[in-house]
Amino acid sequence: MQDPSSPPVQARNPLHGLTLERIVTALVACYGWPGLGVRIPLRCFTSDPSIASSLKF
């Protein structure tokens, strides 16, 4: 039995433990900023893109 104050175990959640910064960094490594801008047309990916601007969005 779990302690009520502890967070629930998320064994089936593939994103558990990943930060948004880590996810965006992996996407940039895979697709590059131009590729992300085409796939996801957001200003943070198309106009002067950076990890910081993506996290603020």
C-alpha distances in whole Angstrom, upper triangle without the diagonal:
4,7,9,12,11,12,11,11,15,16,19,20,23,24,21,22,26,28,30,33,32,32,36,37,36,38,41,41,41,43,45,46,48,46,43,46,47,44,42,45,44,46,44,44,48,50,49,46,44,40,40,42,39,36,38,39
4,6,8,7,9,8,9,13,14,17,18,21,22,18,19,23,25,27,30,29,29,33,34,33,35,38,38,38,41,42,43,46,44,41,43,45,42,40,43,41,43,41,41,45,47,46,43,40,37,37,38,36,33,35,36
4,5,6,9,9,11,15,17,20,20,23,23,19,20,23,25,27,30,29,30,33,34,34,36,39,39,40,42,43,43,46,45,41,44,46,43,41,43,41,43,41,42,45,47,46,43,40,36,36,38,36,33,34,35
4,6,8,9,12,15,18,20,20,23,23,19,20,23,24,27,29,29,30,32,34,34,36,38,39,40,41,42,42,45,44,40,43,44,41,39,42,40,42,39,40,44,45,45,42,39,36,35,37,35,31,32,33
4,7,9,12,15,18,21,20,23,22,18,18,21,22,24,27,27,28,30,32,32,34,36,37,38,40,41,40,43,42,39,41,43,40,38,40,38,40,37,38,42,43,42,39,37,33,32,34,32,29,30,31
4,6,9,12,15,17,17,19,19,15,15,18,19,22,24,24,25,28,29,29,31,34,34,35,37,38,38,41,40,36,39,41,38,36,38,36,38,35,36,40,41,41,37,35,31,31,32,30,27,29,30
4,7,9,12,14,13,16,15,12,12,15,17,19,22,21,22,25,26,26,28,31,31,32,34,35,35,38,36,33,35,37,34,32,35,33,35,32,33,37,38,38,34,32,28,28,30,27,24,26,27
4,6,9,11,11,14,14,11,13,16,18,20,23,22,22,25,27,26,28,31,31,31,33,35,35,38,36,33,35,37,34,32,35,33,36,33,34,37,39,39,35,33,30,30,31,29,26,28,28
4,6,9,9,12,13,9,11,14,17,20,22,21,21,24,26,25,26,29,30,30,32,33,34,37,35,32,35,36,33,31,35,33,36,33,33,37,39,39,35,33,29,30,31,29,26,28,29
4,6,5,9,9,7,9,12,15,17,20,19,18,22,23,22,23,26,27,26,28,30,31,34,31,29,32,33,29,28,31,30,33,30,30,34,36,36,32,30,27,28,29,26,24,26,26
4,6,8,10,8,11,13,17,19,22,19,19,22,24,22,23,27,27,26,28,31,32,34,32,29,32,33,30,29,32,32,34,32,32,35,38,37,34,32,28,30,31,28,26,29,29
4,6,9,9,12,14,17,18,21,19,18,21,23,21,22,25,25,24,26,29,30,32,29,27,30,31,27,27,30,30,33,31,30,33,36,36,32,31,28,29,30,27,25,28,28
4,5,5,9,10,13,15,18,16,14,18,20,18,19,22,23,22,24,26,27,29,27,24,27,28,24,23,27,26,29,27,26,30,32,33,29,27,24,25,26,23,21,24,24
4,6,9,9,12,13,16,14,12,15,17,15,16,19,19,18,21,23,24,26,24,21,25,25,22,22,25,25,28,25,24,28,30,30,27,25,22,24,25,21,20,23,23
4,6,6,8,10,12,11,9,13,14,13,14,17,18,17,19,21,22,24,22,20,23,24,21,20,23,22,25,22,22,25,28,27,24,22,19,20,21,18,17,20,19
4,6,9,11,14,12,12,15,16,16,17,20,21,21,23,24,25,28,26,23,26,27,24,23,26,25,27,24,24,28,30,30,26,24,20,21,23,20,18,21,21
4,7,10,12,10,11,14,15,15,17,19,19,20,22,24,24,27,26,23,26,28,25,24,27,25,27,24,24,28,29,29,25,22,19,20,22,19,17,20,21
4,7,8,6,7,10,11,11,13,15,16,17,19,20,20,24,22,19,22,24,22,20,23,22,24,21,20,24,26,25,21,19,15,17,19,16,14,17,18
4,5,5,6,9,10,11,13,14,16,17,18,19,19,22,21,18,21,23,21,19,22,20,21,18,18,22,23,22,19,16,12,13,15,13,10,14,15
4,5,5,6,8,10,11,12,14,15,16,16,16,19,18,15,17,20,18,16,18,16,17,14,15,18,20,19,15,13,10,11,12,9,7,11,11
4,5,5,6,9,10,11,12,14,15,15,14,18,18,15,17,20,18,16,19,16,17,14,14,17,18,17,14,11,7,8,11,9,7,10,12
4,6,5,6,9,10,11,12,14,14,15,18,17,15,18,20,19,17,20,19,20,16,16,19,21,19,16,13,10,12,14,12,10,14,15
4,5,5,6,9,10,11,12,13,14,17,15,12,16,18,15,14,17,16,18,15,14,18,20,19,15,13,10,13,14,11,10,14,14
4,5,5,6,9,10,10,10,10,13,13,10,12,15,13,12,15,13,14,11,10,14,16,15,11,10,7,10,11,8,8,12,12
4,5,5,6,9,10,9,10,14,13,11,14,17,15,15,17,16,17,13,12,15,17,16,12,10,7,11,12,10,11,14,15
4,5,5,6,9,9,11,14,13,11,15,16,15,15,18,17,19,16,14,17,19,18,15,13,11,14,16,13,13,17,17
4,5,5,6,7,9,11,9,8,11,13,11,11,14,14,16,13,11,14,17,16,13,12,11,14,15,11,13,16,16
4,5,5,4,6,9,8,7,10,12,12,12,14,14,15,12,10,12,14,14,10,10,9,13,13,11,13,16,16
4,6,6,9,11,10,10,13,15,14,15,18,18,18,16,13,16,18,17,13,12,12,15,16,14,16,19,19
4,6,9,11,9,9,13,13,12,14,17,17,19,17,14,16,19,18,15,15,14,18,18,16,18,21,20
4,7,7,5,6,9,10,9,11,13,15,16,15,11,13,16,16,13,14,14,17,17,15,17,20,19
4,6,5,6,9,10,11,12,13,14,15,13,9,11,13,13,10,11,12,15,15,13,16,19,18
4,5,5,6,9,10,10,11,11,11,9,6,7,10,9,7,8,10,13,12,11,14,16,15
4,5,5,6,9,10,10,11,11,11,7,7,10,11,9,12,14,16,15,14,17,19,17
4,5,5,6,8,10,12,13,13,9,9,13,14,12,14,15,18,17,14,18,20,18
4,5,5,6,8,9,11,10,6,8,11,13,10,12,12,15,14,11,14,16,14
4,6,5,5,6,8,8,5,5,9,11,9,12,13,16,13,11,15,16,14
4,6,6,9,11,12,9,8,12,14,13,15,17,19,17,15,18,20,17
4,6,9,12,13,10,10,14,16,14,16,17,19,17,14,17,19,16
4,6,9,10,8,9,12,15,12,14,15,17,14,12,14,16,13
4,7,9,7,7,10,13,12,15,16,17,14,12,15,16,13
4,5,6,6,9,11,10,12,13,14,11,9,12,12,9
4,5,5,5,8,8,11,12,13,9,9,12,12,9
4,6,6,7,5,7,9,9,6,5,9,9,7
4,6,7,5,7,9,11,8,7,11,12,10
4,6,6,10,12,14,11,10,14,15,13
4,6,9,12,13,10,11,14,14,13
4,7,10,11,9,10,14,13,13
4,7,8,7,7,11,11,11
4,5,5,6,9,10,11
4,6,5,6,9,10
4,5,5,6,9
4,5,5,6
4,5,5
4,5
4
